[in-house]
Amino acid sequence: MYPPDPVNLTPIPHLIDSYVYHSEPYLPEASSSTAASESTSAVLKEEDGWIMGIDEAGRGPVIGPMVYAAAYCPKSFVPTLEAMGFDDSKALSPETRQNLWDAFSLHPPLCYSSATLSPQSISAGMLRRQPINLNRQAEEATISLIQSALDRRIPLVECYVDALGPAPQWQARLSAIFPSVKFTVCAKADSLFKIVGAGSIIAKVTRDRYIEGWRDVEDSNAGGEDIKMDEEVVRGSGYPSDPKTQAYLKDNVDPVFGYKGAIRFSWATVRVILEKQGVECRWIDDSAQPSAASYFAAGADNGRPKVWRDLGVWGVGEL
């Protein structure tokens, strides 16, 4: 049995690390008995090429994951796709988005992949000594979705991408990385191209399900079971401008440890709150404690570092 999308599970698993999920591959005109013996690439050669659309959800929020999603299908499926009602997910009602999410299961030629970047992974990247900013993380997610499709022998010929920064530069870069694919990068692509609208549905529903069913690891026991809370947690949409989100951030900050895993602690909104409500911590070096660097410096014993002497290690001039 093909593994389900994590957001289709009840309850939704804890989200600690980022991950990529691929829906069940489409094997046209292959029976269950032959599917196991024939490679995906051999079967897909019957199609006249595939198209892909990529969109995201959750770049700006301070709470929850950022999700990049790619929808893809054979070009022969495009007439059906055009009539299914895909559009910018933000312009559709939750009920319509759910129906379109279910449409992926009802139409095997319509496949998807999603890259879900966890809040802690996003912030950890942004706060590295050599920071990986949000745009760079978004670029890497987009490239990985395209590369994984090609690695799985999906014959992509066209790819439509919602603009990330200046569209011409991003389109030129993608074209240089994947010269066999024709790219179209533009703003509002989810409204202009149905295949991007399909990707928008996957990204939006995936993120919304995590927001609505978020489970904090910190509220679980040793066996991974959730500890029942006395009150329902209201986090709002996750956007810094949402009054519910603002109230949650203000009322749920720990003065020492900050926030639980749902919060992107690299966001300026969080830093301001921590500066006002958090306890200042100072790391003071003990001047009486010798530097660890001296342990590896050459000593008086024939120029060998102390760590060498303690371990009985000798340099070898010849073998």
N, C-alpha and C positions, 0 to 999 in steps of 0.2 A: 504494500500500500504506500502511495506517495505521501511524504510527510506534509502535514498541513501548515499553512501560514500561522506563525505564532499568535497573531492577533485574532485568529479564528478559534483559539482555545479559550476555555473557561476554567479557572481565571487566566488572564493573560500573564505569562511568565514575567518574573522580574527582569527589568532591562538594565543591565550593568555595562556590558560591552556592546559595541556596535556590531551589526551583522548584516549579511545580504541573504535574501530569500529569492528563489526562483520558482515560479509556478510550474505545474506539470507540463513537460514538453509536449508539443503537438506532433503526432506522427500520422500524417494523412494516408488514408487507404492502407493502413497497417492493422491487421487483426492482432488480438492479444497474444496469439501464439507466435506470430512472426515478429512482433515488436521487440521481443527480448533478443532475437537473433540478428536483427538488422540494425545497423548503426543509424543514429539519428541523421547523420550527414547524408547517408545514402538515400533515405526516404525524402529528406527535404529537397533533394535535387529535382524532384518532380515539380516543385513550385517555381514561379517566375521571379523569385526574389521577395524579400520581406522589407517592411517599413517599420520604423521605430519612432516613438515619441517620448520625450523625457521632460518631466516637470518636478517641482519640489513643493514641500509644505513645511512650515516651521522654521524659516530662517531667522525671523525677528524675535520670537518669544523668549522669555527668560526661563520658562518652565517647559520641560518635556523634550522629546527628540526632534531632530531635523530629519526629514525623510525625502530621499530622492527616489523616484520611481520611473521605470521604463515600461511602456506598453508596446507590444510588437505583434505583427501578424503578417501572413502572406498577402501580397498585393491583390490576389484574387478575392480576398475577404473584404477589401475596402468598400465595395458597394453596400455590404451588410453593415459595416462599421459606421458608414455615413448616416444610416437611418436609425441608429440605436439611441441617439440623444446625448452623446457625450459633449461636454462643454467645460468651461472653467468651473472647477468644483466649488469655488466660493460663491458662484452665482446660482447654485442649485440647492434645493432643500435637503436636509438630512435623509428624508425618505427616498428622494430621487437618487442621492449618492449611494444609498444602500442597495437600491435596485440595480444600479449600474455596476456596483461591486459584484453582485450576484451574477451579472451577465457574463463575467469572465468564466464562471463555472459552467454556464449554459452553452457557451460558444468555445469549444476547444481550440479553434485556430487563433483566438485572441489570448495571448500569453502576457505575463508580466514578470518583472524583477523589481525588488525594492531594496534599497540600501538605507538602513535605519541607523542613524548616528545618535548614540546615547548622549544625554546631557553631560555626563562626567567625561566622556571621551572628547566631546567638543571643547569643554573648558580646559581639559588637560593639554590638548593640542595648542590652544590659544595662550596658555601660561607657561609653555616650555621655554627653556633658555633661548632657543631659536624658535620663535612662535610660528605656529601654523594657523594663519588667520582663517576666518570663516569662509572667505572666498576660495582660498586654497583647498580647504576641506571639501567644499562644494564641487570644485573642479575635479578633485580626485574621485569623488563619488560618481560623478557623471562619466568620467573616463572608464572607471571600473565596470559600470553597467554595460557600456558598449563593448569593452574588451571581453567581458564574461560571455556575452552573447556570441561573439565571434569565436571564442574558445570552444563553445558548445556547438560549433558548426552551423549556426543559424546564418543563412545567406543574406545578410543585410545589404541593401542597395541604397536606401534612403533613410535619413535620420533627421527628425525635427526636434529642435531644442528650444525651450523657453530661455530667453536671453539672460545671461549672467554677466553683468557689466556691459561694456561696449560690444554689441553684437558682431560687427565685422571682424574684430580681433579674435573673439572666441571661436567664431566659425572658421577662420583661417587656421587657428591652432588645431582644432579638431580635425580639419581636413588634412593637415600635415601629419597628424598622428595616425589617422585611418584613411589613407588615400583611396581605398576601394569603395568608400561610402560617400554618397553625396549628402552634404549637410545643409540644412536651412536653420539658421539661428535668428530669432527675432523676438521682440517684446509681444506679449499677449498671444503667444503661440498656442496656449491652451484654448483660446477662443477661436483661433484661425484654423487649426488643424485638429480633426477629431482624434487622431492617434495620440496627440499631446494631451487633449482633454481626457482621454482614457488613462494616461499616466497620472494626470492630475487627480483623478478619482482614487487611484491606489495610494498616492502619497497622502492625500487629505484624510481618507478613511483610516489608514494605518496610524497616522499621528493622533487623530481624534480618539481612536480606541485606546491608545496608550494614555492619553490625558484622562479619559473617563474612567478607565479601569486601572489606573496607576497603583502599583503595589510597592511600597517602600521596603527595601531589604532591612532597613533599621527597625521595622515594625514586625519582623518575623522571628520565630523562635529558632532554636538550634536545628530543628528538623525541617526548617524552611516553611513552616505553616504560619499564616498571618495571625498576629495577635489582634483580637477584635477591639476596635476603638469604640469609645463611648459615643462619640459624635462623628457625623459625616464630615469628611474633609472637603472643603470648597476651595478650589484653586483658581477658578475662573478659566479663561481661555489660554492663559499663559503669557499674553502680551503685556508689556509693562504699563500700557495705557488703560488696561482693564481694572476698574475699581476693585473687583473681587480678587484679582491677582495681587494688587497693591496691598489689600488688607491681609491676604495670606502671607505675603512676604514680611509684612510688619509684625504680625502676630506669631510667626512660627520660626523666628530666628533664635538659635542658641548662642548666647554671648561668647562661648568659647569655641564650639565646633561649627557654628554657622548653620548650614542647611542640610537637609537630607538629599538623596541622590537625584530627585526630580529637578533640582535647581541647577541652572548653568551659572556656576559661581564666578565665572570670568566676566559676566555682564556688569556694566557700569552701575546699573540699578542695584545690584546686590552689593557691590563694593561700597556704595554710598550708605546703605543700611548698616553694613558691618562696621563702617567707620563710626557711625553714630551710636549703635546699640551693642557693638561687640566689645570685648575686653582686649585691651592692647597687650600684645605679647612681645617681649624682648628676649633675644637670644644673646646671652652674655658669655664671652669666651673666658675660660679660666686661665689667667696669665701664668699660673704656676704649673699648668699642664703643658708639657713639651709638644711641639707641633708634630703631627703624624708624618709630615714630610721628612723630619729628621730621622725617622726609622728606616728610610730608604736611602739616606745619604751615606756616602763613603766614610768609614771610621778610621781609627788608627790601626786596626788589625788588617794590615796589608791592603788597605783601601776597600775592604769588603763592607757593604751595607750591613747594618745590624740585623736586619731580617734574614740575610744570608747566613750570618754567624749563628743565629738562633736555630735555624733550620738545618745547619750543617751543609750548606750549599757552597760548592766551589766552582769557579770558572774553569772551563776546559779550553785549552789553547789548540789542541790537536786531537783528532780521533784516529 
